[in-house]
Amino acid sequence: MHSGGKKVIDAVKYNLGLTSYDVRHTESILRNYGNLSSASFLFSLQELGREKIAREGEYGLAIAMGPGVSIETALFQW
């Protein structure tokens, strides 16, 4: 997801019932690079790909936030 800040990440975790493990790449991108805006989910996706733990048929959800109140989401399947 977009690493817009700790409060944003915590709110998404809470509302979607996610764990810190689920958003580990988002949190590490924010910690290591700062707020990269909507493009940050691409960095998280790259890190997930490096782990090679996603299996064929599994689903992923990308969440990015743009200026103002715009929110982009994408559901994808490996």
N, CA, C and O atoms as a MOPAC input file, in Angstrom:
PM7 MOZYME 1SCF
protein

 N      0.84000 1    -1.18400 1     0.00000 1
 C      0.00000 1     0.00000 1     0.00000 1
 C      0.87700 1     1.23700 1     0.00000 1
 O      2.07100 1     1.15700 1     0.29000 1
 N      0.30700 1     2.34400 1    -0.31400 1
 C      0.97400 1     3.63300 1    -0.29700 1
 C      1.48700 1     3.91500 1     1.10700 1
 O      0.75600 1     3.77200 1     2.08700 1
 N      2.72100 1     4.30700 1     1.19300 1
 C      3.31600 1     4.55000 1     2.52000 1
 C      3.21500 1     6.01900 1     2.89900 1
 O      4.22700 1     6.68800 1     3.10700 1
 N      1.99100 1     6.51300 1     2.98700 1
 C      1.74900 1     7.93000 1     3.23900 1
 C      2.09500 1     8.39000 1     4.63800 1
 O      2.12800 1     9.59400 1     4.89500 1
 N      2.34600 1     7.50100 1     5.51800 1
 C      2.69300 1     7.85700 1     6.88400 1
 C      2.19900 1     6.79100 1     7.84200 1
 O      1.34400 1     5.97600 1     7.49400 1
 N      2.73600 1     6.80200 1     9.03800 1
 C      2.39200 1     5.78600 1    10.02200 1
 C      0.89600 1     5.78100 1    10.33600 1
 O      0.30300 1     4.71100 1    10.46900 1
 N      0.28200 1     6.94300 1    10.45400 1
 C     -1.14900 1     6.99800 1    10.76800 1
 C     -1.98500 1     6.37500 1     9.65300 1
 O     -2.97300 1     5.69100 1     9.92000 1
 N     -1.58900 1     6.61400 1     8.41100 1
 C     -2.31000 1     6.03300 1     7.27700 1
 C     -2.17200 1     4.51300 1     7.29400 1
 O     -3.16000 1     3.79200 1     7.15200 1
 N     -0.95600 1     4.03400 1     7.46800 1
 C     -0.70400 1     2.59200 1     7.50200 1
 C     -1.47400 1     1.94900 1     8.65100 1
 O     -2.11200 1     0.91300 1     8.46400 1
 N     -1.42100 1     2.55300 1     9.83400 1
 C     -2.12700 1     2.00300 1    10.99300 1
 C     -3.63800 1     1.96300 1    10.76400 1
 O     -4.29700 1     1.00100 1    11.15900 1
 N     -4.19400 1     3.00000 1    10.12900 1
 C     -5.63800 1     3.03500 1     9.86800 1
 C     -6.03900 1     1.93700 1     8.88600 1
 O     -7.06400 1     1.28200 1     9.07700 1
 N     -5.25300 1     1.73400 1     7.85200 1
 C     -5.56100 1     0.67900 1     6.88000 1
 C     -5.42600 1    -0.68600 1     7.54300 1
 O     -6.27300 1    -1.55700 1     7.34400 1
 N     -4.36800 1    -0.88200 1     8.32900 1
 C     -4.19100 1    -2.14800 1     9.04600 1
 C     -5.41000 1    -2.44200 1     9.91800 1
 O     -5.95000 1    -3.54800 1     9.89300 1
 N     -5.82800 1    -1.46100 1    10.67400 1
 C     -6.95300 1    -1.63900 1    11.59200 1
 C     -8.24200 1    -1.95800 1    10.83000 1
 O     -8.94700 1    -2.91200 1    11.16000 1
 N     -8.53900 1    -1.15900 1     9.82300 1
 C     -9.80800 1    -1.30000 1     9.11000 1
 C     -9.88700 1    -2.54000 1     8.23100 1
 O    -10.98100 1    -3.03400 1     7.96100 1
 N     -8.74500 1    -3.05000 1     7.78100 1
 C     -8.74700 1    -4.25500 1     6.95000 1
 C     -8.32200 1    -5.50200 1     7.73500 1
 O     -8.27300 1    -6.60000 1     7.18000 1
 N     -8.01800 1    -5.33100 1     9.01400 1
 C     -7.62200 1    -6.46300 1     9.84100 1
 C     -6.28100 1    -7.04600 1     9.44000 1
 O     -6.08900 1    -8.26100 1     9.49600 1
 N     -5.34500 1    -6.18600 1     9.03400 1
 C     -4.02500 1    -6.63600 1     8.61200 1
 C     -3.04300 1    -6.63200 1     9.77300 1
 O     -3.24100 1    -5.93100 1    10.76600 1
 N     -1.99800 1    -7.40900 1     9.64300 1
 C     -0.94400 1    -7.45600 1    10.65300 1
 C      0.26300 1    -6.65200 1    10.16500 1
 O      0.32100 1    -6.23300 1     9.00900 1
 N      1.21300 1    -6.44900 1    11.06000 1
 C      2.45600 1    -5.77200 1    10.66300 1
 C      3.19900 1    -6.58400 1     9.61100 1
 O      3.86200 1    -6.01800 1     8.74200 1
 N      3.09300 1    -7.90200 1     9.68500 1
 C      3.72100 1    -8.75000 1     8.65900 1
 C      3.10900 1    -8.47400 1     7.28900 1
 O      3.81800 1    -8.44700 1     6.28400 1
 N      1.79600 1    -8.27100 1     7.25000 1
 C      1.11000 1    -8.02200 1     5.98300 1
 C      1.58600 1    -6.73600 1     5.31100 1
 O      1.57700 1    -6.63500 1     4.08400 1
 N      1.99400 1    -5.76800 1     6.10000 1
 C      2.40100 1    -4.47000 1     5.53800 1
 C      3.89500 1    -4.19700 1     5.75700 1
 O      4.32700 1    -3.04400 1     5.75800 1
 N      4.66800 1    -5.25500 1     5.94100 1
 C      6.10000 1    -5.10100 1     6.24800 1
 C      6.85200 1    -4.33900 1     5.16500 1
 O      7.75100 1    -3.55500 1     5.46900 1
 N      6.49600 1    -4.56200 1     3.91900 1
 C      7.20000 1    -3.86000 1     2.84300 1
 C      6.81100 1    -2.38200 1     2.81400 1
 O      7.65600 1    -1.51400 1     2.59500 1
 N      5.55000 1    -2.11100 1     3.03100 1
 C      5.08700 1    -0.72100 1     3.09200 1
 C      5.82800 1     0.03600 1     4.19200 1
 O      6.31000 1     1.14900 1     3.97900 1
 N      5.91100 1    -0.57700 1     5.36000 1
 C      6.58600 1     0.08300 1     6.48100 1
 C      8.07800 1     0.24600 1     6.22200 1
 O      8.65500 1     1.27100 1     6.58600 1
 N      8.70900 1    -0.74100 1     5.60200 1
 C     10.14900 1    -0.61300 1     5.33600 1
 C     10.42800 1     0.42800 1     4.25400 1
 O     11.43700 1     1.12900 1     4.32400 1
 N      9.56000 1     0.53800 1     3.26500 1
 C      9.73800 1     1.56300 1     2.22300 1
 C      9.62100 1     2.94700 1     2.85800 1
 O     10.42700 1     3.83000 1     2.56500 1
 N      8.63900 1     3.14300 1     3.71100 1
 C      8.48100 1     4.43300 1     4.39200 1
 C      9.69800 1     4.73000 1     5.25800 1
 O     10.21700 1     5.84600 1     5.24500 1
 N     10.14800 1     3.74600 1     6.00000 1
 C     11.30000 1     3.93200 1     6.89500 1
 C     12.57900 1     4.23700 1     6.10100 1
 O     13.35100 1     5.11500 1     6.48600 1
 N     12.80200 1     3.51800 1     5.00000 1
 C     14.05700 1     3.64500 1     4.26000 1
 C     14.07700 1     4.75900 1     3.21300 1
 O     15.13600 1     5.31000 1     2.91200 1
 N     12.90400 1     5.09400 1     2.65700 1
 C     12.87600 1     6.07000 1     1.55500 1
 C     11.94800 1     7.25500 1     1.78900 1
 O     12.01100 1     8.24400 1     1.06000 1
 N     11.09400 1     7.16500 1     2.79400 1
 C     10.13900 1     8.24000 1     3.03000 1
 C      8.87700 1     8.04000 1     2.20500 1
 O      8.65600 1     6.96900 1     1.64000 1
 N      8.06500 1     9.06300 1     2.14000 1
 C      6.79800 1     9.01100 1     1.41700 1
 C      7.06700 1     9.16200 1    -0.07800 1
 O      7.44600 1    10.24100 1    -0.53600 1
 N      6.87400 1     8.09800 1    -0.82900 1
 C      7.11500 1     8.11500 1    -2.27500 1
 C      5.83200 1     8.34300 1    -3.06000 1
 O      5.80300 1     8.13700 1    -4.27400 1
 N      4.78000 1     8.76200 1    -2.38800 1
 C      3.48900 1     9.01000 1    -3.00000 1
 C      2.93100 1     7.71200 1    -3.57500 1
 O      3.28100 1     6.62500 1    -3.11400 1
 N      2.07900 1     7.82100 1    -4.56300 1
 C      1.39200 1     6.64200 1    -5.09400 1
 C      2.33400 1     5.58000 1    -5.63900 1
 O      1.99400 1     4.39700 1    -5.63500 1
 N      3.50200 1     5.97600 1    -6.10400 1
 C      4.44500 1     5.01200 1    -6.68400 1
 C      5.03300 1     4.06700 1    -5.65100 1
 O      5.65700 1     3.07100 1    -6.01600 1
 N      4.84900 1     4.35600 1    -4.37100 1
 C      5.47000 1     3.52900 1    -3.33300 1
 C      5.00300 1     2.08000 1    -3.37900 1
 O      5.75300 1     1.18100 1    -3.00000 1
 N      3.77100 1     1.83700 1    -3.83900 1
 C      3.30800 1     0.44600 1    -3.86400 1
 C      4.12100 1    -0.38300 1    -4.85400 1
 O      4.23100 1    -1.59700 1    -4.68500 1
 N      4.69300 1     0.24400 1    -5.88400 1
 C      5.54200 1    -0.49900 1    -6.81900 1
 C      6.80700 1    -1.00400 1    -6.13500 1
 O      7.28100 1    -2.10000 1    -6.43600 1
 N      7.35100 1    -0.21800 1    -5.22500 1
 C      8.53300 1    -0.63500 1    -4.46400 1
 C      8.17800 1    -1.80700 1    -3.54700 1
 O      8.95200 1    -2.75400 1    -3.41300 1
 N      6.99900 1    -1.73600 1    -2.91600 1
 C      6.54600 1    -2.82900 1    -2.05900 1
 C      6.31700 1    -4.09800 1    -2.87700 1
 O      6.66900 1    -5.19500 1    -2.44200 1
 N      5.73100 1    -3.94800 1    -4.04900 1
 C      5.49000 1    -5.09200 1    -4.92000 1
 C      6.80700 1    -5.73500 1    -5.35200 1
 O      6.90500 1    -6.95900 1    -5.44200 1
 N      7.80700 1    -4.91400 1    -5.61700 1
 C      9.12100 1    -5.43300 1    -5.97900 1
 C      9.71300 1    -6.25500 1    -4.83100 1
 O     10.26600 1    -7.33200 1    -5.05500 1
 N      9.59600 1    -5.74500 1    -3.60600 1
 C     10.11100 1    -6.47900 1    -2.44600 1
 C      9.37300 1    -7.80400 1    -2.25600 1
 O      9.99100 1    -8.82100 1    -1.94000 1
 N      8.07100 1    -7.79300 1    -2.44500 1
 C      7.29700 1    -9.02300 1    -2.33400 1
 C      7.75000 1   -10.03200 1    -3.38500 1
 O      7.86500 1   -11.22400 1    -3.09800 1
 N      8.00600 1    -9.55800 1    -4.59200 1
 C      8.49400 1   -10.43200 1    -5.65100 1
 C      9.84000 1   -11.05500 1    -5.32500 1
 O     10.09500 1   -12.20700 1    -5.67600 1
 N     10.69400 1   -10.30600 1    -4.66200 1
 C     12.01400 1   -10.82800 1    -4.26800 1
 C     11.90200 1   -11.96800 1    -3.25900 1
 O     12.75000 1   -12.86000 1    -3.22500 1
 N     10.85700 1   -11.93500 1    -2.44200 1
 C     10.66400 1   -12.99600 1    -1.44400 1
 C     10.24400 1   -14.32300 1    -2.08200 1
 O     10.49600 1   -15.39400 1    -1.53000 1
 N      9.61300 1   -14.24000 1    -3.23000 1
 C      9.13300 1   -15.43300 1    -3.94500 1
 C      8.23500 1   -16.30600 1    -3.07300 1
 O      8.34600 1   -17.53200 1    -3.08300 1
 N      7.33800 1   -15.65700 1    -2.31200 1
 C      6.42000 1   -16.43000 1    -1.46900 1
 C      5.00100 1   -16.44600 1    -2.03300 1
 O      4.18300 1   -17.26900 1    -1.62000 1
 N      4.70100 1   -15.55200 1    -2.96600 1
 C      3.37200 1   -15.54900 1    -3.57700 1
 C      3.28900 1   -16.71700 1    -4.55200 1
 O      4.18000 1   -16.93000 1    -5.37400 1
 N      2.21200 1   -17.45400 1    -4.44200 1
 C      2.02900 1   -18.63500 1    -5.29100 1
 C      1.00200 1   -18.35100 1    -6.38500 1
 O      0.13500 1   -17.49000 1    -6.23900 1
 N      1.11900 1   -19.07900 1    -7.45800 1
 C      0.17500 1   -18.93200 1    -8.55600 1
 C     -1.24700 1   -19.10800 1    -8.04600 1
 O     -1.54800 1   -20.05800 1    -7.32400 1
 N     -2.11600 1   -18.18200 1    -8.43000 1
 C     -3.51400 1   -18.21900 1    -8.01100 1
 C     -3.82400 1   -17.36300 1    -6.80600 1
 O     -4.98900 1   -17.04600 1    -6.56300 1
 N     -2.79000 1   -16.97000 1    -6.02400 1
 C     -3.03000 1   -16.10900 1    -4.86200 1
 C     -3.36100 1   -14.68800 1    -5.32200 1
 O     -2.99400 1   -14.26300 1    -6.41800 1
 N     -4.05900 1   -13.97900 1    -4.45400 1
 C     -4.46700 1   -12.61200 1    -4.75900 1
 C     -3.62200 1   -11.60900 1    -3.99600 1
 O     -3.08900 1   -11.90400 1    -2.92700 1
 N     -3.51200 1   -10.42800 1    -4.56100 1
 C     -2.85900 1    -9.30600 1    -3.90700 1
 C     -3.73900 1    -8.07500 1    -4.06700 1
 O     -4.55300 1    -8.00000 1    -4.98700 1
 N     -3.57500 1    -7.12400 1    -3.18100 1
 C     -4.33200 1    -5.88500 1    -3.22900 1
 C     -3.34800 1    -4.73000 1    -3.15400 1
 O     -2.54300 1    -4.65300 1    -2.22600 1
 N     -3.41500 1    -3.83700 1    -4.12600 1
 C     -2.57500 1    -2.63800 1    -4.12900 1
 C     -3.45600 1    -1.44800 1    -3.78200 1
 O     -4.54600 1    -1.28700 1    -4.33000 1
 N     -2.97000 1    -0.61800 1    -2.86700 1
 C     -3.70000 1     0.58000 1    -2.45000 1
 C     -2.75100 1     1.76300 1    -2.54200 1
 O     -1.66400 1     1.73800 1    -1.96400 1
 N     -3.15800 1     2.79600 1    -3.26500 1
 C     -2.34800 1     4.01100 1    -3.37400 1
 C     -3.25300 1     5.22100 1    -3.19900 1
 O     -4.42800 1     5.19100 1    -3.56500 1
 N     -2.69900 1     6.27000 1    -2.64300 1
 C     -3.45900 1     7.49100 1    -2.40900 1
 C     -2.79900 1     8.64700 1    -3.13300 1
 O     -1.58900 1     8.85100 1    -3.04200 1
 N     -3.61000 1     9.39300 1    -3.85000 1
 C     -3.10700 1    10.54900 1    -4.57400 1
 C     -3.42500 1    11.82700 1    -3.83400 1
 O     -3.83700 1    11.79900 1    -2.67400 1
 N     -3.23200 1    12.95000 1    -4.50600 1
 C     -3.50800 1    14.24200 1    -3.86700 1
 C     -4.98900 1    14.37300 1    -3.50800 1
 O     -5.86400 1    13.80100 1    -4.15900 1
 N     -5.22800 1    15.12300 1    -2.48100 1
 C     -6.60600 1    15.31200 1    -2.04100 1
 C     -7.13900 1    14.05200 1    -1.39800 1
 O     -6.52200 1    13.50500 1    -0.48400 1
 N     -8.27800 1    13.59100 1    -1.87000 1
 C     -8.89500 1    12.39600 1    -1.29200 1
 C     -8.97700 1    11.25200 1    -2.29700 1
 O     -9.76800 1    10.32800 1    -2.10600 1
 N     -8.19000 1    11.29100 1    -3.34500 1
 C     -8.24700 1    10.21100 1    -4.33900 1
 C     -7.53500 1     8.96500 1    -3.81300 1
 O     -6.47100 1     9.04600 1    -3.19900 1
 N     -8.14700 1     7.82200 1    -4.06800 1
 C     -7.58000 1     6.54100 1    -3.66000 1
 C     -7.70100 1     5.58100 1    -4.84500 1
 O     -8.76800 1     5.43300 1    -5.44000 1
 N     -6.59000 1     4.94200 1    -5.16500 1
 C     -6.59000 1     3.95400 1    -6.23000 1
 C     -6.38500 1     2.57900 1    -5.60500 1
 O     -5.58100 1     2.42900 1    -4.68600 1
 N     -7.09300 1     1.59400 1    -6.09000 1
 C     -6.90900 1     0.22600 1    -5.62200 1
 C     -6.87900 1    -0.71000 1    -6.83200 1
 O     -7.46500 1    -0.42700 1    -7.87700 1
 N     -6.18900 1    -1.81800 1    -6.66000 1
 C     -6.15600 1    -2.82700 1    -7.71100 1
 C     -6.08000 1    -4.19900 1    -7.05700 1
 O     -5.26800 1    -4.42600 1    -6.16000 1
 N     -6.92000 1    -5.09600 1    -7.50600 1
 C     -6.88200 1    -6.47800 1    -7.07800 1
 C     -6.20100 1    -7.25100 1    -8.19100 1
 O     -6.60700 1    -7.16000 1    -9.35000 1
 N     -5.16400 1    -8.01200 1    -7.85000 1
 C     -4.45500 1    -8.76400 1    -8.87300 1
 C     -4.25100 1   -10.19700 1    -8.41200 1
 O     -4.34000 1   -10.50900 1    -7.22400 1
 N     -3.97800 1   -11.05000 1    -9.37200 1
 C     -3.76200 1   -12.46000 1    -9.08600 1
 C     -2.43700 1   -12.88600 1    -9.68400 1
 O     -2.12200 1   -12.53200 1   -10.82000 1
 N     -1.64900 1   -13.65200 1    -8.91700 1
 C     -0.34000 1   -14.11300 1    -9.40000 1
 C     -0.51900 1   -15.14200 1   -10.48400 1
 O      0.46400 1   -15.65200 1   -11.02000 1

